Amino acid sequence: MKYVNSINIQGIMVNGFITNRYEDIMLMSKKICRSSPEFEEVGHFSIEKFMIHERAEELIEAGKGMQFLSGIIHRSFHSSTSQYHTLIRQKGRVHGFTSNTQLEEPDVEYNDEQDNVVAAIQIIIEEMVNDSKEMWFRSVLLQMFADNPNYSKIARETGVPRTSISRAVKEAKEHIKEELIKRGINYGL
């Protein structure tokens, strides 16, 4: 009987969290999905995955529920290997067969904390885009640098001097580190 009561309490806690934060979750999904028409479906898919996650209650109690949800949303929308992509986007498509050796995954332990840091960084970059012209400039150049870490090539593409690009990238990295520390995230800093 005690086990049944603990499940009911957990369900109530998670349901209460989702109910209270639903609008925030949908707004976060819209931002992460860059206002894609899929943002609601991704948000609902992510909520479902969070609700059945074995650590949902623990994450809510630690104040990391939204952060964890943002990681689920980001991976679901941006990854071509995510469950969302496989189950929703690929539904109805015909796939070829692969050998069993290709399906086996290496024994790599999943790192929740690292995913949470990545999700937090992506949120900070999105906030920078909406903050001011200077922050927008820094975030855009940082994203370009992340895609292609070559200041000369970025300078040719944008017409912005290399020194300005390197300074903006450095300032963006420093800003992100400061924001992570302010938010209590210091994984690998």
C-alpha positions in Angstrom: 0.0 0.0 0.0 2.9 2.4 0.8 4.3 1.9 -2.8 0.9 2.8 -4.4 0.7 6.0 -2.3 4.2 7.1 -3.3 3.3 6.6 -7.0 0.2 8.7 -6.6 2.1 11.4 -4.8 4.8 11.5 -7.6 2.1 11.6 -10.2 0.4 14.5 -8.5 3.7 16.4 -8.1 4.6 15.9 -11.8 1.1 16.7 -13.0 1.0 19.8 -10.8 4.4 20.9 -12.2 3.2 20.4 -15.8 -0.1 22.2 -15.1 1.5 25.2 -13.4 4.3 25.6 -15.9 2.4 24.6 -19.1 2.5 28.0 -20.7 6.2 28.4 -19.9 6.9 25.0 -21.4 5.1 25.8 -24.6 6.9 29.2 -24.9 10.2 27.5 -24.3 9.3 24.9 -27.0 8.4 27.7 -29.4 11.8 29.4 -28.8 13.8 26.2 -29.0 12.0 25.2 -32.2 12.5 28.7 -33.6 8.7 29.2 -34.0 8.4 26.1 -36.2 4.8 24.9 -36.7 6.0 21.7 -35.0 6.7 23.4 -31.7 3.4 22.4 -30.0 3.8 18.8 -31.0 7.4 18.7 -29.9 6.4 20.4 -26.6 3.7 17.8 -25.9 5.9 14.9 -26.9 8.6 16.2 -24.5 6.1 16.7 -21.7 5.0 13.1 -22.1 8.6 11.8 -22.0 9.3 14.0 -18.9 6.2 12.7 -17.1 7.2 9.1 -17.5 10.9 9.7 -16.7 12.0 7.9 -13.5 13.8 11.0 -12.2 11.0 13.6 -12.9 10.1 14.1 -9.3 13.7 14.4 -8.2 14.4 17.0 -11.0 11.3 19.0 -9.9 12.3 19.0 -6.3 15.9 20.1 -7.3 14.4 23.0 -9.3 15.8 21.5 -12.6 12.5 20.4 -14.2 12.4 23.2 -16.8 16.1 22.8 -17.6 15.7 19.1 -18.1 12.6 19.6 -20.2 14.5 22.2 -22.4 17.1 19.5 -23.1 14.3 17.0 -24.1 12.7 19.6 -26.4 16.0 20.6 -28.0 17.1 17.0 -28.7 13.6 16.0 -29.9 13.5 18.9 -32.4 17.1 19.2 -33.6 18.3 15.6 -33.6 17.7 13.3 -36.5 18.3 10.4 -34.2 15.8 11.4 -31.5 12.8 9.4 -30.6 10.6 12.2 -31.8 12.2 12.2 -35.2 12.0 8.4 -35.4 8.4 8.1 -34.2 6.7 11.2 -35.4 8.6 12.7 -38.4 9.5 9.3 -39.9 6.1 7.7 -39.4 4.9 6.1 -42.6 8.2 6.1 -44.3 9.7 2.9 -45.6 13.2 2.1 -44.3 15.7 -0.5 -45.4 17.0 -3.3 -43.3 20.2 -3.0 -41.4 22.3 -5.7 -39.9 22.2 -6.3 -36.2 25.7 -5.1 -35.7 24.7 -1.6 -36.9 21.9 -1.5 -34.5 24.0 -2.3 -31.4 25.0 0.8 -29.4 28.2 1.0 -27.5 28.0 0.9 -23.8 28.3 4.7 -23.1 26.7 6.0 -20.0 24.2 8.8 -20.6 25.2 12.1 -19.0 22.1 14.1 -17.9 24.2 16.9 -16.5 26.1 17.4 -19.7 22.8 17.6 -21.7 21.4 20.1 -19.2 24.5 22.3 -19.7 24.2 22.1 -23.4 20.5 23.0 -23.2 21.2 25.9 -20.8 23.9 27.3 -23.2 21.4 27.1 -26.1 18.8 29.0 -24.1 21.4 31.6 -23.2 22.3 32.1 -26.8 18.7 32.5 -27.7 18.3 35.1 -25.0 21.4 36.9 -26.4 19.7 37.0 -29.8 16.7 38.9 -28.3 18.7 41.0 -25.8 20.4 43.9 -27.7 22.2 44.5 -31.0 25.6 43.9 -29.4 24.5 40.6 -27.9 22.8 39.6 -31.2 26.1 40.3 -33.0 28.1 38.2 -30.5 25.7 35.3 -30.6 25.5 35.2 -34.4 29.3 35.3 -34.7 29.6 32.6 -32.0 27.2 30.4 -33.9 29.1 30.9 -37.1 32.3 30.1 -35.3 30.8 27.0 -33.8 29.8 25.8 -37.3 33.2 26.7 -38.8 36.0 27.7 -36.4 37.9 29.8 -39.0 38.0 33.6 -38.3 39.3 34.3 -41.8 36.5 32.5 -43.6 33.9 34.2 -41.4 35.5 37.5 -42.1 35.3 36.8 -45.9 31.6 35.8 -45.6 30.5 38.7 -43.4 32.8 41.5 -44.3 33.5 41.9 -40.5 37.2 42.2 -39.6 38.9 39.1 -38.0 39.8 40.9 -34.9 36.2 42.0 -34.3 35.0 38.5 -34.9 37.5 37.0 -32.4 36.7 39.6 -29.8 32.9 39.1 -30.2 33.3 35.3 -30.0 35.5 35.7 -26.8 32.9 38.1 -25.3 30.1 35.7 -26.1 31.9 32.8 -24.5 32.6 34.9 -21.4 28.9 36.0 -21.2 27.7 32.4 -21.5 30.1 31.3 -18.7 28.9 34.2 -16.4 25.3 33.3 -17.1 25.9 29.6 -16.4 27.5 30.5 -13.1 24.6 32.9 -12.2 22.2 30.0 -12.9 24.2 27.7 -10.6 25.6 25.6 -13.5 29.3 25.0 -13.3 29.8 21.7 -15.1 33.3 21.7 -16.6 33.8 25.4 -16.2 
